[in-house]
């Protein structure tokens, strides 16, 4: 298995990610053919060679049939803020294949601002005699997205009923689940009821599913990335005007425990879709270590940044001494420990509740024996590396300790997804853990079972058993 290293010095969005994968060798026509397995119409793809800050790479766009634009507000950092014309001089051999326009021609791109201050592109392609070539549009004739897009439940159903591979379905739905959870927290809604304004549109569905397809076509490499860097300033989105990072971006990265740093680039660099892709696929965020670059690809954005080239550098590499025998996820967390022999047990219970509410990954205490044969507990907190100082302070303030031991450790985790199962008591979400594409763990969500128990009066154990039985039934049929 190869390693894909994402050098995200200029952030990440779905279109830049796909552009970089195509630049690494993913066949654009094969990608487009796989995307047809979605019951989704009203778009065509546009792939072309271009340059950004004198760096040659691949520009990937999704053009909508009826609105004549590509990408929505979430792709703000890919779009120019000023009106004007851009001219890209390329080799004169335009090709069209199905819904894919693969242009090597002299290209005129007209940028027009809209109410979100994002660029709209209309590309016209001319042959050697100056004749214009029309773009081929999606010909399935299905319903197009309206202005307000789809909700998470609709997107999940769209992907689940498609003829895509199981792996692409699982990963695509998992990426959208991260977005739905983040938006749900912002609006106070459960994930299935979240109605996406930006990422429910056709172009963004194509971006997310296309990114998962691209990774599959690349051989499902292990994914690493450089530390996340975001810009500064303000962004206009469906929630109004917000400071960068956008609310959903910050929530998605925080939920995965991914540290983020800002730079002086006055634009959004990491979109919510980009954040969800990072959270889903990247095992570790670190500087390059022991990588042997075999291929290097560049995915191009649209805007000309002020402090850095607007490109994603993707490196397909072999990793010396690194085992990639399984597809488990890898991350690094902080471990905080302290020995306590004089803390009131009631205060200890309160501290555990408060730490979990503050976002600790886990909190537990273990019986130990200290000097002079005093009974005590070893109190342990697992948390994101970026939050180690916060929980260290909490330990020092809220317990009787005079010091905290601190270390970092790697975790190996099963790839996770969530599915709903129907029981006689109601719908129960199940957390599924997979290793190398096979389900090895399945567990009902406690809070959902507890609420159903309160509503129906049924014993909690009975609801658990019914959920597990429903899952086994569905699993056996598939």
N, C-alpha and C positions, 0 to 999 in steps of 0.2 A: 504494500500500500504506500502511495506517495503522500507527501506533505504539501499542503497549499498554505503558503504564508501570505497574509494580507498586510501590506505596508500602507496603513491608513493615515498617513501624514496629512492628507487633505480630506479626511472623513470618508463616509460611505453612503451610497444610496443603491437601490435595487438595480437601476439601469447601468450605473458604473460597474457594479459587481458582475452583471451579465456581460458587459462589454469586455471586461478583463478576462473572463472565462473564454469568450470567443477568441480573444487575442492569444490565449494560451493554446488554442487548438480545437475548442469545441466547435463542431460543425453547425453553422447558423441555420442551414436548411433542415438539418435533423432536429434541431431545437424547435424550429417553427412547426415541423411535422408533428412532433410530440405535443406541442401546445394545442394543436387542433383537436386533441382528445378531450379537451375541455368543451363543454357545451356553451361556448362563449363567442359572440360575434361582434361585428362593428369595429374591427381594428385591422391594421396590418403592421408588420415590423419593418424597421428601416435600420440597416447595418451598413456602416461605411468606414473606410479608413480616413483619418483626419489627424490633425496636430493640435496640441494644446501646450503653449509655452515651449514650442519647438520639439515637443515630445510626440512621436508618432504612436498612435494607438487605435483602438476601435471605439466608435461612437454607436451606441445602441439606443434606439428610440421606439416607442409604441405610438403610432398615429391613429387617432380615432376617426372613424369613417364619417360621422355626422357632425362632429364638433371641430374637426381639422386642427387638433392640437395634440400634444403629447405631454403626459405626466401632469399631475395635479399639484396642489399646494404643498404636499409633503416633500416634493422634489425641488423645493425652493433653491437649494444651493446649486442645482444644475442649470438654473435659468438666469439669463441676463436681466438686469434691472432697467436698462436703458433701451429706448426704441432705436431701431437702426437696421442695418443689413450686414450680414456676414457672408464672406465669399471664401469657399474652400476649393482650391485648385487641386484636382486629382487626376488619375489616369482616365482616359476617355473610353471606357467600355462599360456602360450601364447594363446591369443584369436584373431581371425580374424572375421570381420563382414563387408561384403560389401567392401567398400573402406577404412574402418577404421581398422588400426592395433592397438589393445589395448593390450600392452605388459606388462606382469608381470614377464618376463623371464630374465635370465642372458643376458645382452645386451652389445654388443661390438659396440662402436661408433667411427668411424675413422674420424678424422678431417684433412682436407686438405685445405691449403690456395689457393685462386684463385687470379685473378688480382685485386680484390677489398679488399684483405686481410680479407676475411670473411671465416668462417668455412663452409665446406660442410660435411654433415653427410650421412653415409651409414650404416644403422642398420640391423644386421642379428640376427634372433631370433632362438634359439635352444630349443628343448624339452628335456625331462629328459634323452633321449638316445643320445643326441648330434646332432640330425638331424636338419638341417636348414629349417626354414619356409620362404617361399617367401612372400613378401608383395603383397596384392591384389591391383591392379591398377584400375584407373577409366576406365570403359569400354564403355563409351558413344561414343568414337571414334571421338570427335569433334576436330577442329583445336586447336593446342597448340599455346601459345604465342611465338612469335619470340623474339629475343634478345631485341628489343626496346619496347615491350609491346603494350598497347593500348592507345588511347587518351580518354579524358573525355567523349566525345560524344558517343564513342563506348561502354564505360563502363556503361554509363547512359542507353543506349538502351538495353544492355545485362540484366541489373537489371530490367528495366521497363517491359520487355516482359516475365519475368520469372513468375512462379506460386507462388512466395513468397507472404506473407501477405502484405497488403498495408502499414502497419506500418514499416515493415522491408525494403520494397522498399524505402519508403520516407526517413528513417533514413540513409540507406546505400548511397543513392544518395546525401543526404545532407553532409555526411562525405566526399565523393569524391569531392563535390562542394567546400568545404573548401580547400582541397588539390589543386584543379584546380585553384582557385583564387590565392592562394599563389604562385604556380608555374608560373601562368600567369604574376604576378607582377615581378617575377624574370626575365622572358624571354621577357616581353613586348607583351604578347599575350592575347586575350580574352579566358575565361575558356574553351569553347568548342574546341578550337584549341590546347589546351595544350596536348602534347604527353608525357605521363609518361614513365620514364625509369625504376624507381624502383617500384612504386606502380601500374603500369599497368600490372604487371605480375600476373600469375594465383595465386600464393601463397598469394599475398597481397590482391587480390580481395576476396579470401577465408577468409583472416584475418578480413577484414572490414565487409563483409556480415555476417561472423560467429560471430563477436562481437555483431552485432545488433540482430542476431538470439538468441544468448546467453542471452541477456537482455530480449528479449521477452519470452523465455522459463523460465526465472527467475521471470516472472510476471511484467515486466516493472517497476522496482523499481525506486524511486527517487535516484539520484546519487550525492554524495558529494565526495570531495577529499581533501587530505592534500595539502599544498602549493607545487608548482612545483619546483623540484630540478633537475638541469641539471649538467652534468659533464663538464670537461674542456679538452683542447687539440685540436686535429685535426681529421677530418674525410675525407675519400675518398668517393666521390659520383659522380653522373653523371655530375655534374657541375665542377668537379675537386676537388682539395684539399681545404677544408674550415675549419675555426675554429669552434669549437662547441660553441653554438648550430648551427645545420645545418640551412641554409637559409630558407628552407620551414618551419621547426619547429618554428623558431623565428617569421616568418611572420604569421603563423596560430595562435599562442598564442597571438601575438600582436593585430591581428584583433579582437579577442574576448575580449581584455583587460585583459588578464591573466598575472599576474606578474610571473617572472621567476628568480630564484637565482641559481648561480653556486656553486659547491662544488669542493673539491680537487680530486675527482675520475677522473683519466685520460682516460675516455672513454665517448662515447655518452650514455646517459641514456634515453632520450626522443626521440623517432623516429618521423618522420613526421606523420605516421599513428597514433601513440600514442597521438601526439598533437591534431590531428583532432578529435579523439575519446573524448579526454578531452573537447575540445571546443564545441563539439556537445551535450554531455550528462551531464556534471557536472554543477550543479546549483550554488554551492558555493565552494570556496577553503578555507578551514579553519581547525583548529585543532578540534579533536573530542569534541563535546559538547552534553551532554545528550543522547548519544547513548548507547543502551543496546544490546551488541553483542549476537546474537543467533547462527550464524554460522561464521566460519573463514576459508577462503580458501587461498592457496598460489599458484600463477602461477610462474613457474620457468623459468629463462633465461638460457643461456648456458655458457657464460663467467664467470670465477671466478673473481669478482671485488676485488680491493685492499683495499677498505675502508668500504665496506658494502656488505651484502649478495645480490646476484642478484635475488631478488624475488619481486613479487608484492603481498602485503597482502590485501585481499578484505574481508570486514566485512559486513555481512547481518544483519541488526539491525532493531530494532524498535526505534523510536525517541520520547522521552517524550515531550508532549506539542507542537509537530510540526504538522501542518496541511499539509496533502498530498492528499487533495481531488481532485486536478486537476493536469494535466500533464504540466502545464505551466513551463517555465524556470525561474530560479531565479538567480540574481547576485547582486553585490554591486558596486555602482559607487560613485564618488566624486561629490559634488555640490559646486561650487565656486560662490560667490555673492559679488557684490559691488554696492553702490549707487553713481551715477554720476550726478552732476548738472552743470558742467562747461566744458564738452567735446564737441568739434566740431562734429556735426553729420556726417560729411564726414569721420572723423577719426574713429568714431564709426562703420560706415559701413565697412571701411577697416579692422578694428580689427576683426569683425565677419568673414569676408572672410578669413583672415589669420588664425584664430583659427580653422575653419573648415578644412582648408587645412592641418593644423598641426595634425589633427586627433581627434579633439573634437567630442564627440558623438552628441552634440547639443549646440547651442549658441543662446540666445534670450534676448531681453530687454523689460521691462514692464514699462509703464508710472507710476510715483509715484509723490508725493508731499513731499518735505523735509521741514526743519525748515525755518521760515520766509516766508512760502508759496511759496518757489521756486519750479518750475517744474523741474523734474529730471527723470532719468531712473534707473531701477534696472537691471543691467547687470548680466546675469547668464550663467555659463558654466557647462555642464555636461561632465564628462570625466572619464576614467578608474582611479581607485584608484592609480595605479602605476604612472600615469601621472599628478597627482594633483600638484606637485611641479613645473613641467614644465609650466603648464598653469597659476599658481599663479605668476610665474616670468613674464610671458607674460603680464598679467594684470597690474602688477606694472610698467613694462617698457613702455607699449604701450598705456596706458590710463592715466587719471589724478588722479587716486585713490591713497590714502595713506594707504589703508588697504583692505584685502580680507577676507571675512567670508568663512569658510570651514566646510563642514559636509559630512558624508557618509549616503547613503540611499539604501534600497533594492528596486530592480525592479522585477516585475512579467511580463514576456514576453511570447507572443505566440511562439510556435514552428514554425520555418520558413523554407520554401523551395522555390526554384525557378523553374518555368517551362516556356517553350517557347510556345507562341500561334501564329498562322498564321493569319494575317489580309490582306486585299487587298493592304495595303501599305508596307508590309514586316513582318518579324518576330519580335515580341515584348516579352521580358522577363517579367513575372509576378511574383511579390513577394506574396507568399501565407502564411497566418497565420492560425495556427490550434490550437484548444483547445479540449483536450480529443478526439483526432482523427477526429474532424469535422472542416471543413474549415469555419472560421468566418470572415476572411478578405482576400481581394485580391486587389492588386494595380499594375498597369503597371509601369515599371521603366521609370522615367522621361527622363533620358538622351537618352535612346533608342528611345523614342517617339519624342524627340526634333530633333535627327539626321534624323529620317525618315521624319519629317516635312520639314527639310531643303532640303533633297534629292528629295522629291516628290512635295513640294509646298503645301501640304495639311495642313489645320488648325490643330493645336496641339490638340484641343478638339475633333476633328473628329477622330484622331488616337487613343486617349484615349478611346473614345466610342467604336471604332471597336475592340480594345484589350479586353475591358470588355465584349463585346458581344461574342467574340470568346471564352473567358474563360467560360462564362456561358453556352455556347453551349456544350463545352467539359465536364464541370462539371455535367450538366444534364444527358449526355450520360453515365457517369461513375456512 
